[in-house]
Amino acid sequence: MRKNSIKLIILAVVAILCILLYGFYDIKGGFDYAFPRRMMRVGAMIVTGFAIAYSTVVFQTITHNRILTPSVMGLDSMYEVVQTLIYFLAGSLSIWVLNQYLNFTASIVAMVLFALILYRFLFRADKHPIYLLLLIGMVIGTLLGSLVTFLQVLIDPVEYLSLQNRLFASFSNIKVELLYIATAILLLAFLYGYRILGQLDVMSLGRENAMNLGINYDKLVLNVLILSSVLIATSTALVGPITFFGLIVANLSYQFFSTYKHSILILGSGLMSVIALVGGQFIVEHLFEMRTTLSVIINFVGGIYFIYLLLKESRAAG
């Protein structure tokens, strides 16, 4: 326990150093203009990082697998479907696009409803083996991706370019009002999440053991799935989809801390997320000079890591 506390302190110090480096390094122009804008991006990275970290860890707890994540199961694809449908049916000048609150709300509601459907047909009572769930998630993601591609072909080219700005994760143009809403949602979710940390530790023992220890398993799974969906939907609606990011930070947290305590795993993966996002954005802006985006790098690394985990899981099962 003491070793994990020291590790958390080290991660916190590294995260703070990354934030200070990103905030103060090579500020050009007026400090009063540039510094607040950078801190706005840092705020979005912190909210996004902790939301993805928490949602991924608890999602993997209820599915009892370290490969599945909300994004792998198609939640990010659902966000793309919602945005594409809005542009296809209403256009880029509609109130659903211009009003950030409406767009934000529509994305979150659609993604939470999608998660509830997944719970109803896939996760309830652990009826399906994990590789079937993974296969279904891949099929759903591919199906939704094909629908998005088909609709994008029919959209006006100018509106298609506008749509693309929403479908790639970006920390460059953060809307202040959305950041405030996302922060409030994150704090409310964490207030509830803090109360059930002990129950999550028990849930990691499995369905039957958890029920024998007095956990209302099905109800808690539903609540956790909704909580996870709200968090991943909030982060996606705020900055855009980052498919494999949760997979990376959650599994690194498991390996780094080697504990079942969700309080440590969630905080550790959250700090890792902040380090990766802030440090990665610093590299993108100052080393690559904005010739690429952070989401492209994360998805590239995450895709390779995802394949590695699949192969590792396959060898362990064999």
Secondary structure as UniProt FT lines:
FT   HELIX           2..24
FT   TURN            25..26
FT   HELIX           31..63
FT   TURN            70..74
FT   HELIX           75..89
FT   TURN            92..93
FT   HELIX           95..98
FT   HELIX           100..118
FT   HELIX           119..123
FT   HELIX           124..126
FT   HELIX           130..154
FT   HELIX           157..167
FT   HELIX           176..195
FT   HELIX           197..203
FT   TURN            204..205
FT   HELIX           207..212
FT   TURN            213..214
FT   HELIX           217..239
FT   TURN            243..244
FT   HELIX           245..257
FT   HELIX           262..286
FT   TURN            289..290
FT   HELIX           294..317
//
